[in-house]
Each structure stands twice: as C-alpha cells, then as structure tokens.
Amino acid sequence: MTVEQFLEEQNNVIKELHIANTETSWMAATTGEDEWNQKTAEAETAYDLYFADPERFQKVKTYLAQDDLTAIQRRQLEGLHNGMVANQIPEKDLKEMVRLSTELIGIFNTYRATIDGKSVSENDVRQILIKSNDLKAREKAWHASKQIGKEVQEKLLILVKKRNEIAHALGYTNYHQMSFELQELDRDEVFSIFHKLKELSDEPFREMKQEMDGELAERFGISIEELRPWHYADPFFQEAPPLKELDLDPFYDGKDLEVLTIETFKAMGMDITDMLEKSDLYPRDKKNQHAFCTDIDREGDVRVLCNNIPSDYWSVTMLHEFGHAVYFKYVDPQLPFLLRTAAHTLTTEAIAMLYGRFGKNPAWLQQFLGLTTSQVEELTPLIAKSLRRQMLIAGRWIMAFTFFERELYENPDQDLNQLWWKIVKDVQFVNPPEGIDYPHWAAKIHFTLVPVYYQNYLMGELTTSQLQTYIEKNISTDLFAPEVGNYLVDAYFKPGALYPWNEKIKKATGEKLNPQYFIDQFMTT
C-alpha cells in the first residue's frame, strides 16, 4: 500500500469515528441523559481503539521514515503518530480511562449545587458573586460552587493515577510530560515563559490587586485583610470583579446576543447564521452549564453550546465561542480531513480570545451595542483599566492552574488541598478560606474534561496580542473591518493544521510567538 492509499484510508475511517464521537457527546451535553453518556463512551472507545492498533501505528512510523514525503503527507502522518502514541496500551486500560472520564463528565453535566437546600445553577452563583453585597449570601454561593469538587475528587484522582500509569508504561515520566510532547509543546520553554510572565507581572498585579481590594473592602465594609475568595466576582478569581464605576450589564438589557454576534462577524465578512441554527444557546435543566464549540464533521456542521442571559459575560462568551466556530468553518475544505482543523488548540484559543476582547473594546460597544459617543468617551479609560485588570487576573489564574496541574501529575498522593491554596496565595494573592482541607480545586471541570490543556489559554492570549498588534500595524486599525476578516480567513483559518503551530504564527505575523506583545499591552503602565 502506498502512503497516499494509506492516508486516504485513514482519513475516511477517522472521519466516521470523529463524527460518531462529536454527535454523541453533543447529545450528552445538551440532554444530560445517561443513554447519550453511554453512547459517548462507546464512540470514544471505538476512536481510541482505532488509534491503539499496534500494526497501524507501526505503519505510520514506517511511512514517516520515508524521505520522499510531501509536506502535506508528512503533516498528516505526524498528526496520526502523536494521536496514536498515547493509545498504545492494553484495550482494558483504554476502556477504563474512557469509562472514568465519561462518568465524571456526566456528573459535571447534571450536577446542581445547593444553597440552604435549594438547587442553584452556575448562572445563579455567578450573579450573586457579581452583584450581591450580602456577605453571608456570597460566602454560601462560593462554597456551593465548590460542592462538586467533593463529588468528583475520588474518581478524578483514580483517573489521574490511571493516566500516569499509562504514560509511564509508554516510556514517559508522567501523563503531564507526555501530553506536552504529544501537543508539540516544549514543556521547559512554556514554563520558562510562564515563570518570566509571573516575575514581570508580580508588581503590576500587586499594585492592581491592592487598588481592587481597597474598592472591594470599601464596598463590603470590611478590611482588606478580611477579604476571602467569595468577595471576588468569580469562584476561582479568574474574572476581574466589575469596576464599581463600570457595569456594562445594563447596556445589554433588551439586547439579543445572537444578533450582536451575527452583526460583529458580518461586518468582517463572515456568516455565522448557519452555525447559529444548529447551536444550543439557552439554559435548561440537565444541560451542560458551561460553553464550548464543536466541529461535528469538518464540513461546516459547527455548533456552539452556551447558557445565555443578556449580560456582558455571556456576550463575551458568544463572541469567544463563535471565534472558534469561524476558524473551523473557514478552514480550506480541500485539505484532507486530518488537516481540516486548527493547527493547535492555542491557535484556535487565540482567535476566540481576539473576539472575546471585543466586549471590552470601546469601538465595538459603540458600533454594535449602540452606546453614544459621549458614553464611550466616558467609559473608554474605565474599559482600558478593566481589560488590563482582566488580562492580569486571567494570566495569573492560568499560571496558578498550570503550576498546580503539573504538581498534580508529579505526585497525586501529596496533600493537594493544601498545595492548591499555597499556589493560589503565591500566584493570585488570594487569602484562603478558613477550612482548606477540602478539594476546592477539583470543582474545575478542566482537570477532568481536558487535562493538560490550560496552558494553551495563556499561550493563546500571547498569540492574540501578537496577532492584534500585527493587524493594527499592517491590515487595519479598525478590527471589525472586512479586510481584517479577509486576512484572518486567508492567512490564519484556511491553512488548517497544515503547519506546526509556531510556523503558522510566523507565516501569519512574520515572527514566531513572542510574549513581548502581551507584556507591552498589559504589564506596563
């Protein structure tokens, strides 16, 4: 069999397996029904078993050793190789991994926290932490947001150890190290960047947080020393509390978030109405409470799940998720299925973040949300301050998560509850609650759903700053202009996974990933 015949066969089979997987997981997320959780597990197992076949893996390695491959052939084989390595394990271990993760995701999809015996949604908790001045209500809401950690901790640690066991059997130190290598990320380089960013942001973050803590202490009538995690606007302090002078939510009263999103992309020459029709955008019982985008078939069936209520938070989330969606939609359909996707998680996160930042862009607020010139002039310095706060807070949160996750896989038997709060205090400067012997960390779904993924959020933010700077210098200072959309489609979306992620960034911006653009944007005063 020639390499061309082999790759054609792989593209055809993997396409079918991929569609079975994405369709069943979509149904599981939108219905919360056990039947679809089970079908998702079966589809994932079938996918993993195909990638586990040792004979097929050997063929991939043999073909990769050929020196007459075209660039497009080599890229497909590299993707197959990286996808197969982690599955070269006994079938019973693969099935056990899928079973554990499916059970945990099922819990996350359907679990509802309680406050004083009453069931509450994540939106309910979010609204209390953003708006309420009742300190007892805030504390209860924060603890409620962590209840699921206790529900999943035991199974999650079993899954973590199973992942490590498999990685070790494949010749890696642990699952974390294996994941970085198979994602084509240099772990030492990434953590070196993160430690540099922490060092550079220590003082700006400390100054910003002292100012913010002063505002919160005044708002709640307590001292700065008394501030605890529930005094912030997000259960993990990954979102900036609203500035007291800046509340964008009232501007969304009576607004249709779908229309706002459609108009934003339309201005840039992109049509999202086909994807909106297949999406699931409003909250209901048993539905996954988070937000995500999925490319069902890599032929245009792209869907977004949200839980919208008219608010700044969900408007930004819609822009973010449909940023993922347009990337998937506009990949060159002539590429083989294996390359008809994003170059890397971080490259699609970068686009989602570029659109997400529009929600804090004065020009966007005026053009799409309908604010007056005087309103925008008044809000512009506050919005700039808010965005800088958000980037500093999000950056420090991502560092805290990734530092902890690395330690989690280094030694899952250590006192993780203590370790979590040690890292949170050191990186996020947040005072722990009284009782820290509780798996607050396990309430974050990413440890379960997308392990060793979170570093890509910060790598994505760095890429966003580099991309935005390039666009403003070379394409247009109006980020919503059609020529910006054309540039993104042609230079960034169409190539799909044809190039390694850093080569792709270089082709699109003229240089490989450079953290300096993010530093210049958000870490200097």
C-alpha positions in Angstrom: 0.0 0.0 0.0 1.4 3.4 -1.0 1.5 6.2 1.6 -1.2 8.0 -0.4 -3.5 5.0 -0.3 -2.8 4.5 3.4 -3.6 8.2 4.2 -6.8 8.1 2.2 -8.0 5.1 4.2 -7.1 6.8 7.5 -8.9 10.0 6.5 -12.1 8.1 5.6 -12.2 5.9 8.7 -11.2 8.6 11.2 -13.8 11.0 9.7 -16.6 8.4 10.6 -15.2 7.8 14.0 -14.9 11.6 14.7 -18.5 12.3 13.6 -19.8 9.5 15.8 -17.8 10.9 18.7 -18.8 14.6 18.3 -22.5 13.8 17.7 -23.0 11.6 20.7 -21.0 14.0 23.0 -23.2 16.9 21.8 -26.3 14.9 22.7 -24.9 14.1 26.1 -24.0 17.7 26.8 -27.4 19.0 25.6 -29.6 16.4 27.2 -27.7 15.1 30.2 -29.2 11.7 29.6 -27.4 8.5 30.7 -28.2 6.9 27.3 -26.1 9.5 25.5 -23.3 9.4 28.1 -23.1 5.7 27.4 -23.1 6.2 23.6 -20.4 8.8 24.0 -18.3 6.4 26.0 -18.7 3.8 23.2 -17.8 6.2 20.5 -14.7 7.4 22.4 -13.7 3.8 23.0 -14.1 3.0 19.3 -12.0 6.1 18.3 -9.3 5.3 20.9 -9.1 1.6 19.9 -8.6 2.5 16.3 -5.7 4.7 17.3 -4.4 1.9 19.6 -3.9 -0.7 16.8 -0.1 -1.5 17.0 0.1 -2.7 13.4 -1.3 0.6 12.2 1.0 2.6 14.5 4.0 0.7 13.0 2.9 1.6 9.5 2.7 5.2 10.5 6.3 5.1 11.8 7.5 3.3 8.7 5.9 5.8 6.4 7.3 8.7 8.5 10.8 7.4 7.9 10.5 7.8 4.2 12.4 10.7 2.8 10.2 11.3 -0.3 7.1 12.5 1.5 5.3 15.7 0.5 4.8 18.3 3.2 1.1 17.5 3.4 1.7 13.8 3.7 4.3 14.3 6.5 1.9 16.6 8.4 -0.9 14.0 8.3 1.5 11.2 9.4 2.9 13.4 12.3 -0.7 14.0 13.5 -1.5 10.3 13.3 1.7 9.5 15.2 1.0 11.9 18.0 -2.6 10.8 18.3 -1.6 7.1 18.4 1.3 7.2 20.9 -0.9 7.6 24.0 -3.2 4.8 22.9 -0.5 2.1 22.6 -1.8 0.4 25.7 -4.0 -2.7 26.5 -7.7 -2.4 25.5 -8.9 -2.8 29.1 -6.9 0.2 30.1 -8.3 2.3 27.3 -11.8 1.3 28.2 -11.2 2.0 31.9 -10.0 5.6 31.0 -13.0 6.3 28.9 -15.4 4.9 31.5 -13.9 7.0 34.3 -13.8 10.2 32.3 -17.4 9.7 30.9 -18.8 9.1 34.4 -17.1 12.3 35.7 -18.3 14.4 32.7 -21.8 13.0 33.3 -21.6 14.3 36.9 -20.4 17.8 35.8 -23.2 17.9 33.1 -26.0 17.2 35.5 -24.9 18.3 39.0 -26.6 21.3 40.6 -25.2 22.9 43.7 -27.5 23.8 46.6 -27.7 26.8 48.9 -29.8 26.3 52.0 -31.2 23.2 50.5 -32.3 24.9 47.3 -30.9 23.9 43.9 -28.9 26.7 42.1 -27.3 26.9 38.7 -23.9 28.3 37.9 -25.6 31.4 36.5 -27.3 31.9 39.9 -23.9 31.6 41.7 -22.3 33.9 39.2 -24.9 36.6 39.6 -24.6 36.5 43.4 -20.8 36.9 43.2 -21.0 39.7 40.7 -23.9 41.7 42.2 -24.7 40.8 45.8 -23.5 42.9 48.8 -24.9 40.3 51.2 -21.7 38.8 52.7 -23.4 35.7 54.0 -25.1 35.0 50.7 -21.7 35.5 48.9 -19.9 33.1 51.2 -22.7 30.4 50.8 -22.7 30.9 47.0 -18.9 30.4 46.8 -19.0 27.3 48.9 -21.9 26.0 46.8 -19.8 26.4 43.6 -17.2 24.1 45.1 -19.6 21.3 46.3 -19.0 19.3 43.1 -15.3 19.1 44.0 -16.2 16.7 46.8 -18.4 14.7 44.4 -15.7 14.1 41.8 -12.5 14.1 43.8 -12.2 10.4 44.4 -12.9 9.3 40.9 -10.8 12.2 39.5 -7.7 11.1 41.4 -8.2 7.5 40.3 -8.3 8.8 36.7 -5.2 10.9 37.2 -3.3 7.9 38.5 -4.5 5.8 35.7 -3.3 8.4 33.2 0.1 8.4 34.9 0.3 4.7 34.9 -0.4 4.6 31.1 2.1 7.3 30.4 4.8 5.6 32.4 4.2 2.3 30.6 4.7 4.2 27.3 8.1 5.5 28.5 7.2 8.9 29.8 7.8 10.3 33.3 4.1 11.0 33.7 0.9 12.0 31.9 1.7 15.7 32.0 5.1 15.3 30.4 3.6 13.0 27.7 0.8 15.4 26.9 3.2 18.3 26.3 5.3 16.3 24.0 2.4 15.0 22.0 1.0 18.5 21.7 4.3 19.6 20.2 4.9 21.9 23.1 8.3 22.3 24.7 7.4 22.0 28.4 10.6 23.7 29.7 10.1 26.6 27.3 6.4 27.0 28.1 7.0 27.0 31.9 10.0 29.3 31.4 7.7 31.8 29.6 5.1 31.5 32.4 7.7 32.0 35.2 9.0 35.0 33.3 5.5 36.4 33.0 4.9 35.8 36.7 8.0 37.7 37.6 7.3 40.6 35.3 3.7 40.8 36.4 4.3 40.4 40.1 4.5 44.2 40.7 1.8 45.4 38.3 -0.5 42.6 39.6 0.2 43.5 43.2 -0.5 47.2 42.6 -3.7 46.5 40.6 -4.9 44.0 43.2 -4.2 46.3 46.1 -6.3 49.0 44.4 -9.1 46.5 43.6 -9.0 45.0 47.1 -9.4 48.5 48.5 -12.5 49.0 46.4 -13.9 45.7 47.5 -13.2 46.3 51.1 -15.0 49.7 50.9 -17.9 48.1 49.1 -18.4 45.4 51.7 -17.5 47.4 54.7 -14.6 45.2 55.8 -10.8 45.5 56.0 -8.5 44.3 53.1 -7.1 41.6 55.4 -10.6 40.2 55.8 -11.1 39.6 52.1 -11.7 36.0 51.1 -12.3 34.2 47.8 -16.1 34.9 47.9 -15.5 38.6 47.8 -14.4 38.3 44.2 -16.6 38.1 41.2 -15.6 34.6 40.1 -15.4 31.4 42.2 -11.7 30.8 41.1 -10.8 34.5 40.8 -10.3 34.1 37.1 -12.5 37.0 36.2 -12.0 40.6 37.3 -14.7 41.9 39.6 -16.6 44.7 37.8 -15.3 48.2 38.5 -17.8 50.0 40.7 -17.9 52.8 38.0 -18.2 50.3 35.1 -21.2 48.0 34.9 -21.8 47.0 31.3 -24.7 44.7 32.0 -27.5 47.4 31.8 -26.4 48.1 28.2 -27.4 44.5 27.4 -31.0 44.9 28.7 -33.3 44.0 25.9 -30.5 43.1 23.6 -30.4 39.9 21.5 -27.0 38.3 22.0 -27.4 36.3 18.8 -28.0 39.5 16.7 -25.0 41.2 18.3 -22.8 38.2 17.4 -24.2 37.9 13.9 -23.6 41.6 13.2 -20.0 41.5 14.6 -18.9 38.7 12.3 -21.0 40.0 9.3 -19.0 43.3 9.5 -15.9 41.3 9.0 -17.4 39.4 6.0 -18.2 36.2 7.9 -21.6 34.5 8.0 -22.4 32.6 11.2 -26.2 32.2 10.8 -25.8 28.6 9.5 -23.9 27.7 12.7 -26.3 29.5 15.0 -29.2 27.4 13.7 -27.6 24.2 14.9 -26.4 25.7 18.2 -27.9 25.3 21.7 -27.7 28.7 23.4 -30.0 28.9 26.4 -30.1 27.3 29.9 -32.3 24.4 30.9 -32.3 21.5 33.4 -29.8 18.7 32.8 -27.9 20.6 30.1 -24.2 21.3 30.4 -23.9 24.7 32.2 -20.6 25.7 30.5 -19.9 26.9 27.0 -18.0 25.3 24.1 -17.8 25.0 20.4 -17.6 21.7 18.5 -16.9 20.9 14.8 -19.1 17.9 14.2 -17.9 16.8 10.7 -15.3 19.3 9.5 -17.6 20.0 6.6 -19.5 23.0 8.0 -21.6 21.5 10.8 -20.1 23.6 13.6 -22.1 24.1 16.8 -21.9 26.3 19.9 -23.3 25.5 23.4 -24.0 28.4 25.7 -26.4 29.3 28.5 -27.1 32.8 27.6 -28.8 35.5 29.6 -28.4 39.1 28.5 -25.2 40.2 30.1 -21.6 41.3 29.4 -20.4 37.8 30.5 -22.5 35.9 28.0 -22.0 38.4 25.2 -18.2 38.0 25.5 -18.7 34.2 25.7 -20.7 34.2 22.5 -18.0 36.2 20.7 -15.4 33.9 22.1 -17.1 30.6 21.1 -18.1 31.9 17.6 -14.4 32.9 17.2 -13.7 29.2 17.5 -16.6 28.5 15.1 -15.4 30.7 12.3 -11.9 29.3 12.5 -13.4 25.8 12.0 -15.8 26.9 9.3 -13.3 28.7 7.1 -10.5 26.0 7.1 -9.8 25.1 3.4 -12.3 22.3 2.5 -9.8 20.9 0.0 -7.5 19.8 2.8 -7.6 16.2 3.8 -9.9 15.5 6.8 -6.9 15.0 9.2 -5.7 18.6 8.5 -9.1 20.2 8.2 -8.9 21.6 11.8 -7.0 24.1 13.8 -3.2 24.0 13.8 -3.2 23.7 17.6 -5.5 24.3 20.5 -3.6 27.5 21.3 -4.1 28.9 17.7 -7.9 28.5 17.9 -8.0 29.8 21.5 -6.1 32.9 20.2 -8.9 33.7 17.7 -11.6 33.1 20.3 -9.8 35.4 22.7 -9.4 38.1 19.9 -13.2 38.1 19.5 -13.8 37.9 23.3 -11.7 41.0 23.8 -14.2 42.9 21.6 -16.5 43.1 24.5 -14.1 45.4 26.2 -13.4 47.4 23.0 -14.9 50.9 23.0 -15.3 50.9 19.2 -17.3 47.6 19.4 -19.5 48.9 22.2 -20.4 52.0 20.1 -20.8 50.2 16.7 -22.6 47.1 17.8 -24.1 47.7 21.3 -25.2 51.2 20.4 -23.5 53.4 23.0 -23.4 57.1 22.3 -20.1 58.9 21.6 -20.3 60.6 25.0 -21.0 57.3 26.8 -18.0 55.7 25.0 -15.7 58.7 25.8 -16.7 58.4 29.5 -16.2 54.7 29.6 -13.0 54.3 27.5 -10.5 54.8 30.3 -12.6 52.6 32.6 -12.8 49.9 29.9 -9.0 50.1 29.3 -8.5 49.7 33.1 -11.0 46.8 33.2 -9.3 44.9 30.3 -5.9 45.3 31.8 -7.2 44.0 35.1 -8.9 41.1 33.3 -5.7 40.2 31.5 -3.6 40.3 34.6 -6.1 38.4 36.6 -6.7 35.8 33.9 -3.0 35.4 33.3 -2.2 34.8 37.0 -5.1 32.4 37.2 -3.9 30.4 34.3 -0.4 30.3 35.8 -1.9 29.0 39.1 -3.8 26.3 37.4 -0.9 25.1 35.2 1.6 25.2 38.1 -0.9 23.1 40.2 -1.7 20.7 37.4 2.0 19.9 36.9 2.3 19.1 40.6 -0.9 17.1 40.5 0.7 14.7 38.0 4.1 14.8 39.6 2.6 13.4 42.8 -1.2 12.9 43.1 -0.8 11.4 46.6 0.5 14.7 48.2 -1.8 17.0 50.1 -3.4 18.6 47.1 -5.9 20.7 49.1 -3.0 22.4 50.9 -1.0 22.7 47.8 -3.8 24.3 45.9 -4.1 27.2 48.4 -0.4 27.6 48.7 -0.2 28.2 44.9 -3.3 30.3 44.8 -1.9 32.6 47.6 1.5 32.8 46.0 0.3 33.4 42.4 -3.1 35.0 42.7 -2.5 36.7 46.1 -5.9 35.4 47.4 -6.3 34.7 51.1 -7.6 31.1 51.7 -10.9 30.4 53.4 -10.8 29.1 57.0 -11.2 25.4 56.1 -8.8 24.4 53.3 -8.9 20.7 53.8 -11.5 20.4 51.0 -11.0 19.7 47.3 -11.9 23.1 46.1 -9.6 22.6 43.1 -11.5 19.6 41.8 -14.5 21.7 41.1 -12.7 23.0 38.0 -14.0 20.8 35.1 -10.8 21.1 33.1 -8.9 18.6 35.3 -11.5 16.0 34.2 -12.6 17.1 30.7 -9.5 18.5 29.1 -6.4 17.5 31.1 -3.1 19.3 30.5 -4.9 21.8 28.3 -5.0 25.0 30.4 -1.5 26.3 29.3 -3.0 26.8 25.9 -5.2 29.6 27.2 -2.3 31.7 28.2 -0.3 30.7 25.1 -3.5 31.8 23.2 -3.6 35.2 24.9 0.1 35.7 24.0 -0.8 34.8 20.4 -3.8 37.1 20.4 -1.7 40.1 21.5 0.8 39.4 18.7 -1.9 38.9 16.1 -3.8 42.1 17.2 -0.6 44.1 17.0 0.2 42.8 13.6 -3.3 43.5 12.3 -3.4 47.1 13.7 0.1 47.8 12.2 -0.3 46.1 8.8 -4.0 45.5 8.0 -6.4 48.0 9.7 -6.8 49.9 12.9 -10.5 49.1 12.6 -10.6 45.5 13.9 -14.1 44.9 12.6 -13.3 45.8 9.0 -13.8 43.4 6.1 -10.1 43.4 5.3 -9.3 42.1 8.8 -11.8 39.3 8.2 -10.2 38.5 4.8 -6.7 38.5 6.4 -7.8 36.1 9.2 -9.6 33.7 6.7 -6.7 33.7 4.2 -3.6 33.8 6.5 -4.9 32.1 9.6 -8.0 29.9 9.1 -7.6 28.4 5.6 -4.3 26.6 6.2 -5.9 24.5 8.9 -3.4 22.1 10.5 -1.0 22.2 7.5 1.8 23.8 9.5 3.1 23.3 13.1 1.6 26.0 15.4 4.6 28.2 15.7 5.4 28.1 12.0 1.8 29.1 11.4 2.1 32.1 13.7 5.3 33.1 11.8 3.6 32.8 8.4 0.7 35.0 9.7 2.6 37.6 11.6 6.2 37.5 10.4 7.7 36.0 13.5 7.3 33.1 15.9 5.4 33.5 19.2 6.9 36.5 21.1 5.5 37.2 24.6 6.7 40.8 24.4 3.5 41.9 22.7 1.3 40.7 25.6 3.8 42.3 28.1 3.7 45.6 26.3 -0.1 45.5 26.1 -0.9 44.6 29.7 2.1 44.6 32.0 3.5 48.1 31.5 1.8 51.2 32.9 
